Amino acid sequence: MGLMDKIRGEFVDIIEWLDDTNSTLAWRFPRYDNEIKNGAELIVREGQQAVFVYRGQLADRYEPGHYALTTENMPIMSTLQGWKHGFNSPFRSEVYFVNTRPVTDFRWGTPQPVTVRDPDFRMVQVRANGTTIVKVVDPAVFLRQVIGTESVVDMEQITDLLRRTVALAFSDMVLATGLGAIDLQGRQVELSDKLREFVAQRVASFGLGVDAVTMTISLPEEIQQAMTRGVARGVEASGFADNVRDPNRYQQVQAADAMLAAAQNPGGGAMGAAMQAGMGVALGGQMAGAMQAGFAQPAAGYAQPGYGQQPPPLPGQQQFHIDLDGQAAGPFPVDQLRQFVAAGRLTPQTNVWTTGMSAWAAASTVPALQPLFGGPPPLPGTPPPPPPAG
């Protein structure tokens, strides 16, 4: 090798980056001990920016294009190195290429569930996941905050940072909206853009930008099952919410589902048959109890002694047990039985019983109940029924 070839090998003539990946965010040109000569070519391709660093200080930055490195197009480097009249000798500088194309395959998810206040289900823990389109928008900030002294930075190195940032942004977004779990899931497409704004504010400090965020919110399985049961049974939203808020009612529904699953199990044998036989009785009792609780609600405007409690009948009121779907229900005062008559649950043929009766009898044959059906007044000498409550 001649002397001129050796000297030529110590100088850098062409500076460029040929990247065949979409995951590398920054790459330092391997100058080693070589020096960049006056007039060297700098090639910056589309989707790239080139940044010169001289002794730890950011110098000139170049957008896509083809440049000849001279004093005229290196103003910051000229100031840092004191090139008042131009430079003729080679100089040393680090050159970083930064990928400014969007990275579209970044996936995120909440590592822990986020607790949401819900008007129907009270406290619900939700999870979310999706994809994010992220890219470098400020190479200078990205160089300071992320690259440092690294020679190569790819998406894998900042994945954990981005996922933590997006997860925290999701939690803050949920708190800011004040929406319940059901509304969050129903409006997740609309809320994706709001989440993008929350994420963009946080990643800007790293020189990154966010073009789009997709989001899928997942509710706990038991809540999804409860919602499915409510829709399938045609339950109104308010009544369904009451069932969910009342732990006893919710447990009754769960118990009924368990009994149904056991009864339908073909391998259940005698146990399954017994469950089938007893299911009608258990469900009938639950329905009768629910009907009793529903008709026992006090009228609007009257004070209630407590949530889920009913006031006892006034002293001296005659009370009757009634046959509801083959199950004994009650006792109910006469005034409350009027509600059963209005609902079609108590007819003149319905069997009733009260203290003093030797056996069950049709309601139309009981003097105290005949006025409920428009029957004849009590026989002369029969004590009148006690006055209605209130």
VENNORNOR-V61592 format. One record per backbone hydrogen bond with DSSP energy under -1.0 kcal/mol. CO is the residue of the C=O (numbers start at 1). NH is the residue of the N-H. If there is no record, write none. Layout:
co=CO nh=NH
co=CO nh=NH
This chain:
co=2 nh=6
co=3 nh=7
co=4 nh=8
co=5 nh=9
co=7 nh=10
co=8 nh=11
co=10 nh=35
co=12 nh=37
co=13 nh=41
co=15 nh=43
co=23 nh=155
co=25 nh=99
co=26 nh=153
co=27 nh=97
co=29 nh=31
co=31 nh=34
co=35 nh=12
co=36 nh=91
co=37 nh=40
co=40 nh=69
co=41 nh=15
co=42 nh=67
co=44 nh=65
co=45 nh=48
co=47 nh=100
co=49 nh=98
co=50 nh=62
co=51 nh=96
co=52 nh=59
co=53 nh=94
co=54 nh=57
co=57 nh=54
co=60 nh=52
co=62 nh=50
co=65 nh=44
co=67 nh=42
co=69 nh=39
co=71 nh=74
co=74 nh=78
co=75 nh=79
co=76 nh=80
co=77 nh=81
co=78 nh=83
co=82 nh=84
co=91 nh=36
co=94 nh=53
co=95 nh=29
co=96 nh=51
co=97 nh=27
co=98 nh=49
co=103 nh=134
co=106 nh=132
co=108 nh=130
co=114 nh=126
co=116 nh=124
co=118 nh=122
co=122 nh=118
co=124 nh=116
co=126 nh=114
co=127 nh=218
co=128 nh=110
co=129 nh=216
co=130 nh=108
co=131 nh=214
co=133 nh=211
co=134 nh=103
co=135 nh=209
co=138 nh=142
co=139 nh=143
co=140 nh=144
co=141 nh=145
co=142 nh=146
co=142 nh=147
co=143 nh=148
co=147 nh=150
co=151 nh=28
co=153 nh=25
co=153 nh=26
co=154 nh=157
co=158 nh=162
co=159 nh=163
co=160 nh=164
co=161 nh=165
co=162 nh=166
co=163 nh=167
co=164 nh=168
co=165 nh=169
co=166 nh=170
co=167 nh=171
co=168 nh=172
co=169 nh=173
co=170 nh=174
co=171 nh=175
co=172 nh=176
co=173 nh=177
co=174 nh=178
co=180 nh=184
co=181 nh=185
co=182 nh=186
co=183 nh=187
co=187 nh=191
co=191 nh=195
co=192 nh=196
co=193 nh=197
co=194 nh=198
co=195 nh=199
co=196 nh=200
co=197 nh=201
co=199 nh=203
co=200 nh=204
co=203 nh=206
co=203 nh=208
co=204 nh=207
co=207 nh=137
co=207 nh=138
co=209 nh=135
co=212 nh=133
co=216 nh=129
co=218 nh=127
co=220 nh=224
co=221 nh=225
co=222 nh=226
co=223 nh=227
co=224 nh=228
co=225 nh=229
co=226 nh=230
co=227 nh=231
co=228 nh=232
co=229 nh=233
co=230 nh=235
co=231 nh=234
co=236 nh=240
co=237 nh=241
co=238 nh=242
co=239 nh=243
co=240 nh=244
co=241 nh=245
co=242 nh=246
co=246 nh=250
co=247 nh=251
co=248 nh=252
co=249 nh=253
co=250 nh=254
co=251 nh=255
co=252 nh=256
co=253 nh=257
co=254 nh=258
co=255 nh=259
co=256 nh=260
co=257 nh=261
co=258 nh=262
co=259 nh=263
co=260 nh=264
co=265 nh=268
co=268 nh=271
co=269 nh=273
co=270 nh=274
co=271 nh=275
co=272 nh=276
co=273 nh=277
co=274 nh=278
co=275 nh=279
co=278 nh=282
co=279 nh=283
co=280 nh=284
co=281 nh=285
co=282 nh=286
co=283 nh=287
co=284 nh=288
co=285 nh=289
co=286 nh=290
co=287 nh=291
co=288 nh=292
co=289 nh=293
co=290 nh=294
co=291 nh=295
co=292 nh=296
co=299 nh=302
co=306 nh=309
co=314 nh=317
co=320 nh=332
co=321 nh=353
co=322 nh=329
co=324 nh=327
co=327 nh=324
co=329 nh=322
co=332 nh=320
co=333 nh=337
co=334 nh=338
co=337 nh=341
co=338 nh=342
co=339 nh=343
co=340 nh=345
co=340 nh=346
co=341 nh=344
co=347 nh=350
co=348 nh=364
co=350 nh=363
co=351 nh=323
co=352 nh=361
co=353 nh=321
co=354 nh=357
co=361 nh=352
co=362 nh=365
co=363 nh=366
co=366 nh=369
co=366 nh=370
co=369 nh=372
co=370 nh=373
co=370 nh=375
co=379 nh=382
